[in-house]
Amino acid sequence: MTEQPPSDWTAVEAGLWEAFRNGETYDLRAFPDRGDGAFLPTAEQDGRSGGPDSEDTEVDDPFSEHSWGPERTIRAEVIARLLLAGPSAQPGRVASLKLVGALISGRLTLAGADVTHYLELRWCRFTGKVLISEATAGTVRLVGCQLGRLEASRLTTTGDLHLARCRIDRGIRLTDARIGTDLLLNQTRLGHDGYGRAMAADGLSVSHDLEADRLEAHGELSLRSARVGGRLSLRGARLRGTADGYSLNAPRITVGHTLYLSGSNDSGWVNSSAVYGSGYGDAAVVSTSTTPFRSHGRVRISDGRFDNACLISDAEFHLGPDQDLSLNRIQTPELRFTCRTPPTGRVTLTRARVGNLVDAPGAWPAAAGVGLTGFTYESLRPAGTFTVQQRITWLENSLGEFQPEPYEQLAAALRRDGRDEDAREVQYAKQRRRRATLPLPGRLWGLLQDATVGYGYRPGRAALWLLVTWALGTLYFLGHHPAPLKADERPTWNPALFALSKVLPVVDLSQDGWNPDLAGQWVVAGLVISGWLLATTVVTSATRMLQRG
């Protein structure tokens, strides 16, 4: 005997029963003659100003003001009944629930259920919550739907969870969920719950990719201790935290490939009719413009691990004076930080460990806006011109009191790249910055070292002072002829050679037979001491140059 739908089901619901048995798409749109029933975006979503079918699109748009009547209404309990205790499939078919353009009334409750059938709801409106917490499922796709709230904590899927192009007014809960392949949130708009969270996904695990390109979230995006096996993409997303809250809160996150906090090329989205919100737009539309990643509120991805790269590019961080972008203790082979405009708050990289640092001078905040304590990197790969003086300014804009570590780290990275001159410039800047922290005697001694030998990093300055010292000694002894050391021996007198023999005491210039008076002895002592100090600096520099050669 052929299975029949329950007698209290409406004709519309009975039609869904038959479509379920046959594995067919059940399309309730007012204008269903659109090919295979793929999602068609509205002008607001794809950037169009309207077209010949804009009126039709408005009628079927679940986000519009158009009301849908009984001819498009299906009770949530009907969907639950089909998924959990539905009829057997027709011979040669696979039972599945594929519904388009329906008004789903009531609360859809699948919490704790084992959903074995494929589920795809597109362009639908929900009047109540969707509850699938602690359920198990294969693939779940809600695409282009209007929801009040999605509760999916500890959900386990063997396939995808697609929530692309949806609007979810009170946000999503995906705490400790396990997604077998991909999680898609492209072009989705999220409101927030009573705690200010647009998406609570702490402990979430996604085996492959988590795509949230052009996501719009009004509330905290919480991904604490989440694990993503592939890439985590927030290209072109707009995140806005609640008052003084986080826009992105993802400490201890692990990403198996790359984190993208970057811009999204506009041409990939114009007229895009991709069902799952991916940016495959009109190939005839060519645009070089991009929509940047924008964040309003605190951002925390501290203690994160990114196995391929962390890309922060074409991004805007609108932070308050006491807010920061926290990258503390992250680990990644490459950190790209090439924002077009610097964050308005602080950027902290305390004890972060990076392989390649790819950055630009205009990307970093100024005025004590960078935290670099314990920040280590193997090599510098600037995205454009980044002079050593700009690097030094970058260090001097670091937060807190003077610390030598950032200077030593930068000098070491420059030496690894063969830029010894730049490395010495950094060491020189370190000494000058350190001098400002010393008491008055130390500052005075530091000023003397700086003026004379440049803390040993200005050998040319030392050589100049060596010449000046020799000249002064020569001038003095031109007018102060010393007596011979022995009365019966009178060597040839040469004041220039005599002064030079004292400035360079290791050199014998046959001027040792003279005995200066008391004043002359003090002059000789000054020449000898100055000569040793200055000549040592010059010789050390020359040795370094010969070693490099």
LOZA-666993 format. One record per residue (C-alpha): residue number from 1; residue in three letters; x, y, z. Coordinates in steps of 0.02 Angstrom, whole numbers. Example, Ala and Ser with C-alpha at 12.3 -4.5 7.8 and 13.67 -1.06 7.14 Angstrom:
<pts>
nr|rest|c1|c2|c3
1|ALA|615|-225|390;
2|SER|684|-53|357;
</pts>
This chain:
<pts>
nr|rest|c1|c2|c3
1|MET|0|0|0;
2|THR|66|171|-48;
3|GLU|114|280|100;
4|GLN|7|435|118;
5|PRO|37|598|212;
6|PRO|-60|625|374;
7|SER|-237|683|347;
8|ASP|-213|847|441;
9|TRP|-77|905|321;
10|THR|-119|1041|197;
11|ALA|-106|1017|10;
12|VAL|56|1116|10;
13|GLU|128|1003|145;
14|ALA|68|848|53;
15|GLY|164|909|-99;
16|LEU|321|918|5;
17|TRP|289|737|59;
18|GLU|292|680|-122;
19|ALA|445|785|-165;
20|PHE|535|711|-15;
21|ARG|501|532|-72;
22|ASN|565|572|-246;
23|GLY|717|673|-188;
24|GLU|655|822|-287;
25|THR|664|1009|-255;
26|TYR|498|1079|-195;
27|ASP|489|1258|-258;
28|LEU|352|1370|-187;
29|ARG|409|1534|-260;
30|ALA|286|1646|-350;
31|PHE|396|1641|-505;
32|PRO|473|1467|-503;
33|ASP|518|1460|-688;
34|ARG|700|1509|-660;
35|GLY|797|1360|-719;
36|ASP|850|1240|-583;
37|GLY|784|1343|-438;
38|ALA|952|1421|-396;
39|PHE|957|1567|-277;
40|LEU|941|1734|-365;
41|PRO|1009|1881|-263;
42|THR|916|2043|-245;
43|ALA|986|2208|-308;
44|GLU|1040|2251|-131;
45|GLN|1141|2091|-117;
46|ASP|1230|2088|-283;
47|GLY|1254|2274|-314;
48|ARG|1131|2292|-459;
49|SER|1014|2440|-472;
50|GLY|872|2329|-529;
51|GLY|823|2252|-694;
52|PRO|681|2176|-794;
53|ASP|648|2045|-662;
54|SER|677|2155|-509;
55|GLU|491|2155|-464;
56|ASP|484|1966|-471;
57|THR|639|1955|-364;
58|GLU|561|2071|-235;
59|VAL|406|1960|-220;
60|ASP|510|1805|-188;
61|ASP|640|1891|-81;
62|PRO|625|1821|97;
63|PHE|699|1984|165;
64|SER|570|2098|82;
65|GLU|407|2167|153;
66|HIS|300|2057|42;
67|SER|191|1939|142;
68|TRP|178|1754|98;
69|GLY|12|1667|119;
70|PRO|-48|1489|153;
71|GLU|2|1436|-23;
72|ARG|183|1451|32;
73|THR|168|1401|215;
74|ILE|235|1240|288;
75|ARG|236|1201|473;
76|ALA|405|1168|553;
77|GLU|338|1007|630;
78|VAL|305|941|454;
79|ILE|488|963|409;
80|ALA|541|879|571;
81|ARG|421|733|538;
82|LEU|490|707|363;
83|LEU|672|710|420;
84|LEU|647|598|572;
85|ALA|506|481|521;
86|GLY|471|517|339;
87|PRO|405|397|206;
88|SER|516|276|113;
89|ALA|596|336|-48;
90|GLN|520|291|-214;
91|PRO|612|147|-299;
92|GLY|772|210|-378;
93|ARG|766|375|-283;
94|VAL|853|444|-128;
95|ALA|737|530|-6;
96|SER|793|708|33;
97|LEU|715|871|88;
98|LYS|748|1013|-34;
99|LEU|632|1160|-9;
100|VAL|635|1330|-93;
101|GLY|535|1489|-57;
102|ALA|430|1428|90;
103|LEU|365|1515|245;
104|ILE|408|1393|385;
105|SER|295|1426|533;
106|GLY|337|1380|711;
107|ARG|496|1319|791;
108|LEU|597|1190|695;
109|THR|657|1070|829;
110|LEU|786|939|783;
111|ALA|889|949|942;
112|GLY|971|784|985;
113|ALA|905|703|826;
114|ASP|996|591|703;
115|VAL|958|670|534;
116|THR|1008|547|400;
117|HIS|926|635|253;
118|TYR|1001|774|150;
119|LEU|927|941|203;
120|GLU|927|1098|95;
121|LEU|816|1249|127;
122|ARG|837|1396|11;
123|TRP|757|1566|5;
124|CYS|642|1523|150;
125|ARG|572|1623|296;
126|PHE|564|1555|472;
127|THR|443|1625|600;
128|GLY|529|1536|745;
129|LYS|698|1473|799;
130|VAL|793|1330|718;
131|LEU|853|1209|852;
132|ILE|978|1075|799;
133|SER|1090|1069|953;
134|GLU|1173|902|989;
135|ALA|1104|831|828;
136|THR|1198|726|701;
137|ALA|1175|754|515;
138|GLY|1254|730|346;
139|THR|1246|896|253;
140|VAL|1137|1042|309;
141|ARG|1111|1189|193;
142|LEU|1012|1344|237;
143|VAL|1046|1467|97;
144|GLY|969|1640|77;
145|CYS|850|1613|222;
146|GLN|776|1732|351;
147|LEU|792|1662|528;
148|GLY|764|1730|701;
149|ARG|893|1621|789;
150|LEU|996|1464|752;
151|GLU|1043|1352|898;
152|ALA|1170|1221|843;
153|SER|1287|1193|989;
154|ARG|1373|1023|984;
155|LEU|1299|988|813;
156|THR|1396|854|720;
157|THR|1393|841|530;
158|THR|1485|725|414;
159|GLY|1464|849|272;
160|ASP|1444|1037|252;
161|LEU|1349|1165|353;
162|HIS|1299|1305|235;
163|LEU|1223|1465|303;
164|ALA|1268|1578|157;
165|ARG|1169|1734|115;
166|CYS|1056|1713|266;
167|ARG|994|1845|387;
168|ILE|988|1785|566;
169|ASP|920|1922|677;
170|ARG|975|1854|846;
171|GLY|1133|1765|794;
172|ILE|1201|1589|793;
173|ARG|1262|1469|925;
174|LEU|1388|1340|863;
175|THR|1479|1305|1026;
176|ASP|1580|1142|1016;
177|ALA|1500|1098|849;
178|ARG|1592|975|735;
179|ILE|1578|1010|549;
180|GLY|1639|867|439;
181|THR|1690|970|288;
182|ASP|1654|1157|259;
183|LEU|1562|1293|353;
184|LEU|1500|1433|238;
185|LEU|1436|1601|299;
186|ASN|1470|1706|144;
187|GLN|1363|1864|132;
188|THR|1267|1819|289;
189|ARG|1201|1955|405;
190|LEU|1199|1919|591;
191|GLY|1117|2012|733;
192|HIS|1165|1976|912;
193|ASP|1091|1883|1060;
194|GLY|1059|1951|1234;
195|TYR|1245|1937|1274;
196|GLY|1301|2041|1124;
197|ARG|1364|1892|1024;
198|ALA|1325|1876|840;
199|MET|1404|1703|831;
200|ALA|1452|1601|984;
201|ALA|1565|1466|913;
202|ASP|1689|1431|1052;
203|GLY|1767|1259|1031;
204|LEU|1702|1244|852;
205|SER|1791|1118|742;
206|VAL|1785|1128|551;
207|SER|1878|992|458;
208|HIS|1907|1094|299;
209|ASP|1869|1279|267;
210|LEU|1770|1410|360;
211|GLU|1718|1542|234;
212|ALA|1635|1702|293;
213|ASP|1675|1820|151;
214|ARG|1573|1981|158;
215|LEU|1494|1926|320;
216|GLU|1405|2066|412;
217|ALA|1399|2040|600;
218|HIS|1323|2160|725;
219|GLY|1393|2087|884;
220|GLU|1541|1983|942;
221|LEU|1608|1847|829;
222|SER|1671|1725|960;
223|LEU|1787|1584|902;
224|ARG|1883|1546|1060;
225|SER|1985|1385|1047;
226|ALA|1908|1348|877;
227|ARG|1997|1232|755;
228|VAL|1988|1253|566;
229|GLY|2076|1120|463;
230|GLY|2090|1226|306;
231|ARG|2074|1414|287;
232|LEU|1975|1541|384;
233|SER|1919|1678|267;
234|LEU|1839|1842|320;
235|ARG|1878|1937|161;
236|GLY|1772|2092|142;
237|ALA|1681|2056|306;
238|ARG|1607|2194|415;
239|LEU|1614|2161|601;
240|ARG|1543|2279|730;
241|GLY|1553|2237|913;
242|THR|1432|2300|1043;
243|ALA|1480|2447|1154;
244|ASP|1662|2429|1207;
245|GLY|1655|2244|1163;
246|TYR|1746|2128|1043;
247|SER|1706|2122|859;
248|LEU|1816|1966|838;
249|ASN|1863|1864|991;
250|ALA|1966|1713|939;
251|PRO|2104|1674|1064;
252|ARG|2188|1504|1049;
253|ILE|2116|1476|875;
254|THR|2205|1350|764;
255|VAL|2197|1366|574;
256|GLY|2274|1228|469;
257|HIS|2309|1341|321;
258|THR|2281|1531|312;
259|LEU|2183|1664|405;
260|TYR|2119|1802|290;
261|LEU|2073|1969|367;
262|SER|2081|2057|201;
263|GLY|1986|2142|61;
264|SER|1873|2060|-66;
265|ASN|1876|2102|-252;
266|ASP|1710|2178|-302;
267|SER|1701|2105|-477;
268|GLY|1687|1930|-406;
269|TRP|1520|1971|-325;
270|VAL|1426|2081|-449;
271|ASN|1278|1985|-521;
272|SER|1338|1828|-433;
273|SER|1201|1696|-431;
274|ALA|1306|1563|-346;
275|VAL|1191|1463|-232;
276|TYR|1308|1459|-84;
277|GLY|1362|1640|-80;
278|SER|1531|1617|-162;
279|GLY|1604|1762|-260;
280|TYR|1586|1701|-438;
281|GLY|1512|1854|-520;
282|ASP|1486|1914|-697;
283|ALA|1644|1879|-797;
284|ALA|1608|2033|-905;
285|VAL|1620|2145|-752;
286|VAL|1802|2191|-724;
287|SER|1843|2295|-572;
288|THR|2002|2334|-479;
289|SER|1908|2399|-328;
290|THR|1894|2298|-170;
291|THR|1786|2299|-16;
292|PRO|1903|2302|134;
293|PHE|1885|2200|291;
294|ARG|1813|2318|422;
295|SER|1809|2295|608;
296|HIS|1733|2411|738;
297|GLY|1784|2354|912;
298|ARG|1918|2251|996;
299|VAL|2001|2110|900;
300|ARG|2086|1967|991;
301|ILE|2171|1821|905;
302|SER|2307|1800|1035;
303|ASP|2385|1627|1058;
304|GLY|2324|1581|885;
305|ARG|2417|1462|771;
306|PHE|2411|1479|582;
307|ASP|2504|1341|492;
308|ASN|2527|1432|327;
309|ALA|2501|1620|352;
310|CYS|2405|1756|441;
311|LEU|2358|1887|311;
312|ILE|2298|2057|374;
313|SER|2287|2156|215;
314|ASP|2171|2293|150;
315|ALA|2091|2294|322;
316|GLU|2021|2433|430;
317|PHE|2024|2422|619;
318|HIS|1920|2556|703;
319|LEU|1976|2547|884;
320|GLY|1947|2658|1032;
321|PRO|2092|2739|1125;
322|ASP|2097|2596|1251;
323|GLN|2063|2457|1126;
324|ASP|2187|2349|1033;
325|LEU|2214|2222|897;
326|SER|2294|2082|997;
327|LEU|2412|1965|905;
328|ASN|2502|1915|1063;
329|ARG|2592|1747|1059;
330|ILE|2529|1698|886;
331|GLN|2634|1574|786;
332|THR|2639|1574|597;
333|PRO|2766|1551|456;
334|GLU|2711|1718|383;
335|LEU|2625|1872|451;
336|ARG|2568|1997|320;
337|PHE|2519|2166|392;
338|THR|2487|2285|249;
339|CYS|2335|2388|298;
340|ARG|2305|2540|189;
341|THR|2269|2644|344;
342|PRO|2341|2608|516;
343|PRO|2227|2546|655;
344|THR|2160|2686|763;
345|GLY|2208|2595|924;
346|ARG|2353|2484|974;
347|VAL|2428|2330|891;
348|THR|2512|2210|1012;
349|LEU|2629|2068|961;
350|THR|2697|2019|1132;
351|ARG|2797|1857|1119;
352|ALA|2728|1819|946;
353|ARG|2836|1705|837;
354|VAL|2838|1735|649;
355|GLY|2942|1670|503;
356|ASN|2924|1805|370;
357|LEU|2860|1976|421;
358|VAL|2782|2059|269;
359|ASP|2729|2236|311;
360|ALA|2724|2417|257;
361|PRO|2773|2572|356;
362|GLY|2602|2653|339;
363|ALA|2512|2501|408;
364|TRP|2569|2520|588;
365|PRO|2495|2643|714;
366|ALA|2605|2783|777;
367|ALA|2625|2867|947;
368|ALA|2662|2718|1059;
369|GLY|2537|2609|968;
370|VAL|2638|2450|941;
371|GLY|2681|2317|1070;
372|LEU|2839|2220|1020;
373|THR|2900|2144|1184;
374|GLY|2971|1972|1145;
375|PHE|2912|1979|964;
376|THR|3026|1870|857;
377|TYR|3036|1850|669;
378|GLU|3160|1764|555;
379|SER|3161|1883|407;
380|LEU|3090|2048|346;
381|ARG|3001|2050|179;
382|PRO|2924|2225|164;
383|ALA|2784|2246|38;
384|GLY|2863|2410|-20;
385|THR|3003|2529|26;
386|PHE|3037|2517|212;
387|THR|3196|2610|258;
388|VAL|3299|2574|412;
389|GLN|3250|2744|484;
390|GLN|3067|2697|463;
391|ARG|3105|2532|550;
392|ILE|3184|2625|695;
393|THR|3032|2738|706;
394|TRP|2926|2579|711;
395|LEU|3027|2521|861;
396|GLU|3019|2688|947;
397|ASN|2830|2687|932;
398|SER|2824|2530|1038;
399|LEU|2726|2530|1199;
400|GLY|2797|2554|1373;
401|GLU|2971|2589|1435;
402|PHE|3131|2562|1337;
403|GLN|3174|2379|1308;
404|PRO|3327|2321|1211;
405|GLU|3245|2161|1143;
406|PRO|3154|2237|993;
407|TYR|3314|2325|937;
408|GLU|3417|2166|953;
409|GLN|3285|2067|859;
410|LEU|3281|2193|716;
411|ALA|3470|2202|706;
412|ALA|3483|2012|701;
413|ALA|3354|2001|560;
414|LEU|3447|2134|460;
415|ARG|3613|2043|482;
416|ARG|3534|1881|422;
417|ASP|3486|1975|264;
418|GLY|3666|2039|245;
419|ARG|3622|2218|292;
420|ASP|3760|2249|418;
421|GLU|3761|2437|398;
422|ASP|3575|2445|437;
423|ALA|3600|2329|585;
424|ARG|3731|2446|658;
425|GLU|3612|2592|631;
426|VAL|3484|2501|737;
427|GLN|3612|2466|873;
428|TYR|3661|2649|873;
429|ALA|3477|2699|891;
430|LYS|3461|2577|1036;
431|GLN|3603|2662|1130;
432|ARG|3529|2834|1102;
433|ARG|3357|2775|1161;
434|ARG|3436|2693|1313;
435|ARG|3528|2854|1358;
436|ALA|3363|2942|1393;
437|THR|3325|2816|1531;
438|LEU|3490|2842|1626;
439|PRO|3522|2959|1773;
440|LEU|3609|3125|1739;
441|PRO|3791|3062|1750;
442|GLY|3750|2920|1632;
443|ARG|3664|3037|1510;
444|LEU|3814|3154|1510;
445|TRP|3935|3010|1479;
446|GLY|3820|2947|1343;
447|LEU|3818|3117|1259;
448|LEU|4008|3119|1259;
449|GLN|4015|2945|1182;
450|ASP|3886|2993|1053;
451|ALA|3975|3154|1004;
452|THR|4148|3075|993;
453|VAL|4129|2896|929;
454|GLY|3942|2872|904;
455|TYR|3943|2731|1033;
456|GLY|4067|2641|922;
457|TYR|3947|2637|775;
458|ARG|4014|2796|693;
459|PRO|4197|2755|650;
460|GLY|4209|2904|532;
461|ARG|4169|3019|676;
462|ALA|4306|2936|780;
463|ALA|4433|2956|638;
464|LEU|4389|3141|624;
465|TRP|4415|3168|810;
466|LEU|4580|3073|796;
467|LEU|4638|3198|665;
468|VAL|4578|3344|771;
469|THR|4673|3277|922;
470|TRP|4832|3258|818;
471|ALA|4812|3435|750;
472|LEU|4787|3508|924;
473|GLY|4940|3415|989;
474|THR|5042|3478|843;
475|LEU|4989|3657|873;
476|TYR|5033|3646|1057;
477|PHE|5207|3576|1030;
478|LEU|5244|3702|892;
479|GLY|5254|3831|1030;
480|HIS|5319|3718|1170;
481|HIS|5483|3639|1117;
482|PRO|5527|3506|1248;
483|ALA|5705|3481|1312;
484|PRO|5801|3327|1257;
485|LEU|5786|3175|1369;
486|LYS|5976|3158|1371;
487|ALA|6087|3312|1370;
488|ASP|6218|3232|1255;
489|GLU|6085|3174|1130;
490|ARG|5982|3294|1028;
491|PRO|5868|3205|901;
492|THR|5785|3299|759;
493|TRP|5630|3389|822;
494|ASN|5465|3371|728;
495|PRO|5310|3428|824;
496|ALA|5188|3342|703;
497|LEU|5276|3174|717;
498|PHE|5296|3194|905;
499|ALA|5107|3224|925;
500|LEU|5068|3080|807;
501|SER|5181|2962|906;
502|LYS|5076|3000|1060;
503|VAL|4908|2986|971;
504|LEU|4967|2820|897;
505|PRO|5080|2758|1038;
506|VAL|5108|2587|958;
507|VAL|5197|2670|811;
508|ASP|5384|2716|830;
509|LEU|5417|2880|741;
510|SER|5590|2912|820;
511|GLN|5522|3049|932;
512|ASP|5550|2966|1102;
513|GLY|5704|3070|1147;
514|TRP|5610|3222|1211;
515|ASN|5559|3266|1389;
516|PRO|5408|3384|1397;
517|ASP|5382|3497|1548;
518|LEU|5242|3470|1673;
519|ALA|5108|3550|1564;
520|GLY|5173|3457|1413;
521|GLN|5162|3292|1507;
522|TRP|4978|3321|1538;
523|VAL|4954|3358|1354;
524|VAL|5047|3198|1310;
525|ALA|4937|3099|1429;
526|GLY|4781|3171|1348;
527|LEU|4846|3128|1175;
528|VAL|4887|2949|1225;
529|ILE|4718|2916|1308;
530|SER|4621|2997|1167;
531|GLY|4723|2903|1039;
532|TRP|4691|2734|1118;
533|LEU|4502|2763|1130;
534|LEU|4481|2836|957;
535|ALA|4604|2724|865;
536|THR|4524|2568|940;
537|THR|4355|2619|870;
538|VAL|4428|2650|697;
539|VAL|4526|2486|695;
540|THR|4374|2386|752;
541|SER|4269|2459|612;
542|ALA|4404|2425|484;
543|THR|4416|2245|545;
544|ARG|4228|2221|522;
545|MET|4240|2289|345;
546|LEU|4384|2172|302;
547|GLN|4290|2023|374;
548|ARG|4137|2063|267;
549|GLY|4250|2078|116;
</pts>
